[in-house]
Amino acid sequence: MAATEFPGSGVGEGPQVPSVQAGTAEMLSGGHPVDLMQQDQSSAPLRRVQPARRKWPWPLDLYQSAVGKKWAMAWSGVILLLFVLFHMIGNLKAYLGPEQINHYGEWLRDMAVPALPRTVLLWIIRSVLIAAFVVHMHAAYVLTRMNHRARPARYATERDYIAANWASRTMRWTGVIVILFVFFHLADLTWGAANPEFVRGSVYHNMAYSFSRVWVAVIYVVANLALAVHIFHGAWSLFASLGVSNPRVVRFRRSFATAFAAVILIGNVSFPIMVQAHVIEDHGSQPYHAAAVTTQGQSR
């Protein structure tokens, strides 16, 4: 009985059939076998090595992340909220008469005199406000872009907003309205470009004349409504952005946001309404002059 023949067994070996790997290796090497593992590695596409990210100073390095941008947006928002509050409180002096609010406007320019030259401290405060305004806008813009890149396609069905309220969904639009209003407000009552009867230093006169125009009064009311909505969501969400997680504070934040937005809205809207109602009227008021007031006091 003949022995069973197995290839490579040494028993009755016949002609050997070259393996698939060996044949492929020979074809790839022009007849010279090569290591297929080495061939696969050498033919793989090269991966581009990303350069190491540049290390910025701590505040700027933190700002590169989404968390850092939210943190910067929250703190810049705090600065702007404080300004809006104190600005509104200062303007309430209009109800005390032209002399009081004109004196207040002059005092703002004379802050820290004689320790600092006139208007220097005022411009330092303005510089901080401008920086906070720019940081707030830039962070909001970049975070919006990041959200769009995270989900480039729109939702296939209508979204069911459970956690997000109307104020949060309209933040970008109320923000745009507030930005446009800030420039109009400056042109109207600070630069005088939008106020044909503007008199430098006469705060009461400028306010009374400007709000006596119905279309200007309407702009102020609409813009302050948008500002109140923006403030409501901003004051409500800044606690989360700053990492405040105390349950008692979290329960308090909605009441705080509602009260703060309401105070700002009522205070700011009252000025154009009271001018239209002839409660605030200008009867030829003049800019405040400390020397004239001193002379009048001495003559008495």
C-alpha positions as CSV (number, residue, x, y, z in Angstrom):
1,M,0.0,0.0,0.0
2,A,1.5,3.3,-1.1
3,A,2.1,5.8,1.6
4,T,-0.3,8.8,1.6
5,E,1.4,11.8,0.2
6,F,1.4,15.0,2.0
7,P,3.1,18.1,0.6
8,G,6.1,19.1,2.7
9,S,6.0,15.9,4.7
10,G,9.0,14.4,3.2
11,V,7.1,11.3,2.2
12,G,6.6,11.0,-1.5
13,E,6.9,14.7,-2.1
14,G,5.7,15.8,-5.5
15,P,5.9,19.2,-7.1
16,Q,5.3,22.0,-4.6
17,V,2.6,24.6,-5.2
18,P,3.9,28.0,-4.3
19,S,1.9,29.7,-1.5
20,V,-0.2,32.8,-2.3
21,Q,2.0,34.9,0.0
22,A,5.2,33.8,-1.6
23,G,3.8,34.4,-5.1
24,T,2.6,37.8,-4.2
25,A,5.9,38.7,-2.5
26,E,7.8,37.6,-5.6
27,M,5.5,39.7,-7.9
28,L,6.0,42.8,-5.7
29,S,9.7,42.4,-5.5
30,G,10.4,41.4,-9.1
31,G,11.1,37.9,-8.2
32,H,12.7,38.5,-4.8
33,P,10.6,37.7,-1.8
34,V,9.9,40.6,0.6
35,D,8.4,40.9,4.0
36,L,4.7,41.7,3.4
37,M,4.3,43.2,6.9
38,Q,7.1,45.6,6.1
39,Q,5.5,46.3,2.7
40,D,2.2,47.1,4.2
41,Q,3.7,49.5,6.7
42,S,5.8,51.3,4.1
43,S,2.8,51.7,1.7
44,A,0.5,53.1,4.4
45,P,-0.3,56.8,4.1
46,L,1.8,59.0,6.2
47,R,0.0,60.8,9.0
48,R,0.7,64.5,9.4
49,V,2.0,65.3,12.8
50,Q,0.2,68.3,14.3
51,P,2.6,70.9,15.6
52,A,2.5,71.6,19.4
53,R,-0.1,74.3,20.3
54,R,1.6,77.5,21.2
55,K,1.5,78.2,24.9
56,W,-0.1,81.6,25.8
57,P,0.0,83.3,29.2
58,W,-2.6,81.9,31.5
59,P,-5.6,84.1,30.8
60,L,-5.2,83.9,27.1
61,D,-4.4,80.2,27.2
62,L,-7.7,79.6,29.2
63,Y,-9.6,81.8,26.6
64,Q,-8.7,79.3,23.8
65,S,-11.1,76.8,25.3
66,A,-14.9,76.9,25.2
67,V,-14.9,76.9,29.0
68,G,-12.6,79.9,29.1
69,K,-14.7,81.8,26.7
70,K,-17.8,81.2,28.8
71,W,-15.9,82.3,31.9
72,A,-14.7,85.5,30.1
73,M,-18.2,86.2,28.8
74,A,-19.6,85.9,32.3
75,W,-17.1,88.2,33.9
76,S,-17.4,90.8,31.2
77,G,-21.1,90.5,31.6
78,V,-20.8,91.3,35.3
79,I,-18.9,94.4,34.5
80,L,-21.5,95.5,31.9
81,L,-24.4,94.7,34.3
82,L,-22.8,96.9,37.0
83,F,-22.4,99.7,34.5
84,V,-26.0,99.5,33.3
85,L,-27.2,99.6,36.9
86,F,-25.1,102.6,38.0
87,H,-25.8,104.4,34.7
88,M,-29.5,104.1,35.3
89,I,-29.2,105.2,38.9
90,G,-27.3,108.3,37.9
91,N,-29.9,109.2,35.2
92,L,-32.6,109.1,37.9
93,K,-31.2,112.5,39.0
94,A,-33.2,113.9,36.0
95,Y,-36.3,113.8,38.3
96,L,-34.5,116.1,40.7
97,G,-34.2,118.8,38.1
98,P,-31.6,120.1,35.6
99,E,-29.2,121.4,38.2
100,Q,-28.8,118.1,39.9
101,I,-28.2,115.9,36.8
102,N,-26.0,118.5,35.1
103,H,-23.9,118.7,38.3
104,Y,-23.7,114.9,38.3
105,G,-22.5,114.9,34.6
106,E,-19.8,117.4,35.5
107,W,-18.8,115.4,38.6
108,L,-18.1,112.3,36.4
109,R,-15.5,114.3,34.5
110,D,-14.0,115.7,37.7
111,M,-13.6,112.3,39.5
112,A,-10.2,111.9,41.3
113,V,-9.3,115.6,40.7
114,P,-6.7,116.8,41.8
115,A,-5.1,113.4,42.3
116,L,-5.6,112.8,38.5
117,P,-6.1,115.3,35.7
118,R,-9.7,116.0,34.7
119,T,-11.5,113.1,32.8
120,V,-8.6,110.7,33.3
121,L,-10.4,108.4,35.7
122,L,-13.5,108.7,33.5
123,W,-11.5,107.5,30.5
124,I,-10.0,104.6,32.6
125,I,-13.5,103.5,33.4
126,R,-14.6,103.9,29.7
127,S,-11.5,101.8,28.6
128,V,-12.5,99.0,31.0
129,L,-16.1,99.1,29.6
130,I,-14.9,99.0,26.0
131,A,-12.6,96.1,26.7
132,A,-15.5,94.2,28.5
133,F,-17.8,95.0,25.6
134,V,-15.3,93.7,23.0
135,V,-14.6,90.5,25.0
136,H,-18.3,89.9,25.5
137,M,-19.1,90.2,21.8
138,H,-16.1,88.2,20.6
139,A,-16.8,85.3,23.1
140,A,-20.4,85.3,22.1
141,Y,-19.6,85.2,18.4
142,V,-16.9,82.4,18.7
143,L,-19.1,80.2,21.0
144,T,-22.0,80.6,18.4
145,R,-19.6,79.4,15.6
146,M,-18.5,76.5,17.7
147,N,-22.1,75.4,18.3
148,H,-22.8,75.6,14.6
149,R,-19.7,73.5,13.7
150,A,-20.7,70.9,16.3
151,R,-24.0,70.5,14.5
152,P,-23.7,71.8,10.9
153,A,-27.1,70.2,9.8
154,R,-30.4,71.5,11.0
155,Y,-32.7,69.4,13.0
156,A,-34.9,67.1,10.8
157,T,-37.9,67.8,13.0
158,E,-39.1,70.8,14.9
159,R,-37.1,71.2,18.1
160,D,-38.9,70.7,21.4
161,Y,-37.3,73.3,23.7
162,I,-37.5,72.0,27.2
163,A,-34.5,73.5,29.0
164,A,-34.1,76.6,26.8
165,N,-36.6,79.4,27.3
166,W,-37.5,82.2,24.9
167,A,-34.9,84.6,26.3
168,S,-32.0,82.1,25.8
169,R,-33.1,81.3,22.2
170,T,-33.2,85.0,21.3
171,M,-29.9,86.0,22.9
172,R,-28.1,86.6,19.6
173,W,-30.9,88.9,18.2
174,T,-31.3,90.9,21.4
175,G,-27.5,91.2,21.5
176,V,-27.5,92.7,18.0
177,I,-30.2,95.1,18.9
178,V,-28.3,96.2,22.1
179,I,-25.1,96.7,20.1
180,L,-26.8,98.9,17.5
181,F,-28.6,100.8,20.3
182,V,-25.4,101.5,22.1
183,F,-23.9,103.3,19.1
184,F,-27.1,105.3,18.5
185,H,-27.2,106.2,22.2
186,L,-23.7,107.5,22.1
187,A,-24.4,109.5,18.9
188,D,-27.5,110.9,20.5
189,L,-26.5,111.9,24.0
190,T,-22.7,111.7,24.2
191,W,-21.3,112.8,20.8
192,G,-24.4,114.8,19.7
193,A,-24.3,113.7,16.1
194,A,-27.9,112.4,16.2
195,N,-29.1,115.3,18.3
196,P,-29.5,118.6,16.4
197,E,-30.0,120.5,19.7
198,F,-27.1,118.9,21.5
199,V,-25.3,121.2,24.1
200,R,-22.2,119.8,25.7
201,G,-22.5,119.6,29.4
202,S,-26.3,120.2,29.4
203,V,-27.4,116.6,30.2
204,Y,-31.0,117.6,31.1
205,H,-31.6,119.6,28.0
206,N,-30.1,116.9,25.7
207,M,-32.2,114.2,27.3
208,A,-35.5,116.3,27.3
209,Y,-35.1,117.3,23.6
210,S,-34.0,113.9,22.4
211,F,-36.9,112.1,24.0
212,S,-39.4,114.7,22.9
213,R,-39.0,113.2,19.4
214,V,-41.5,110.4,19.2
215,W,-39.4,108.1,17.0
216,V,-36.5,108.4,19.3
217,A,-38.7,107.6,22.3
218,V,-39.9,104.5,20.5
219,I,-36.3,103.4,19.7
220,Y,-35.4,103.7,23.4
221,V,-38.4,101.8,24.6
222,V,-37.9,98.9,22.1
223,A,-34.1,98.8,22.7
224,N,-34.6,98.6,26.5
225,L,-37.1,95.8,26.1
226,A,-34.4,93.9,24.2
227,L,-31.8,94.8,26.8
228,A,-34.1,93.6,29.6
229,V,-34.6,90.2,27.9
230,H,-30.8,90.0,27.3
231,I,-30.0,90.9,30.9
232,F,-32.5,88.3,32.2
233,H,-30.9,85.4,30.5
234,G,-27.4,86.8,31.0
235,A,-27.9,87.3,34.8
236,W,-29.5,83.9,35.1
237,S,-26.8,81.9,33.2
238,L,-23.7,83.7,34.5
239,F,-23.8,81.6,37.7
240,A,-23.4,78.4,35.7
241,S,-20.7,79.9,33.6
242,L,-18.7,80.9,36.7
243,G,-19.1,77.4,38.2
244,V,-21.5,78.4,41.0
245,S,-23.3,75.2,42.0
246,N,-24.5,75.9,45.5
247,P,-28.2,74.8,45.5
248,R,-29.3,77.8,47.5
249,V,-27.6,80.2,45.0
250,V,-29.0,78.2,42.0
251,R,-32.6,78.6,43.4
252,F,-32.0,82.3,43.9
253,R,-30.6,83.1,40.4
254,R,-33.9,83.2,38.6
255,S,-35.4,85.6,41.0
256,F,-32.3,87.7,40.9
257,A,-32.3,87.8,37.0
258,T,-36.0,88.7,37.0
259,A,-35.7,91.5,39.5
260,F,-32.5,92.9,38.0
261,A,-33.9,93.0,34.5
262,A,-37.2,94.5,35.7
263,V,-35.4,97.3,37.6
264,I,-33.3,98.2,34.6
265,L,-36.3,98.1,32.3
266,I,-38.5,100.3,34.4
267,G,-35.8,102.8,35.2
268,N,-34.6,103.3,31.6
269,V,-38.0,103.2,29.9
270,S,-39.3,105.8,32.4
271,F,-37.2,108.6,30.9
272,P,-38.7,108.7,27.4
273,I,-42.2,108.0,28.7
274,M,-42.0,110.8,31.3
275,V,-40.7,113.2,28.6
276,Q,-43.6,112.3,26.3
277,A,-45.9,112.8,29.3
278,H,-44.4,116.3,29.9
279,V,-43.3,115.3,33.4
280,I,-39.7,116.0,32.4
281,E,-39.6,119.3,30.4
282,D,-36.8,121.6,29.5
283,H,-37.3,125.3,30.2
284,G,-34.0,126.6,28.9
285,S,-31.7,124.7,31.3
286,Q,-28.0,125.6,31.1
287,P,-24.9,123.4,31.6
288,Y,-23.6,123.2,35.1
289,H,-20.9,125.7,36.1
290,A,-19.4,125.3,39.5
291,A,-18.1,128.9,39.5
292,A,-21.6,130.3,38.8
293,V,-23.1,128.2,41.6
294,T,-20.4,129.4,44.0
295,T,-21.0,133.0,43.1
296,Q,-24.8,132.6,43.7
297,G,-24.1,131.0,47.1
298,Q,-21.8,133.8,48.1
299,S,-24.3,136.5,47.0
300,R,-26.9,135.0,49.3
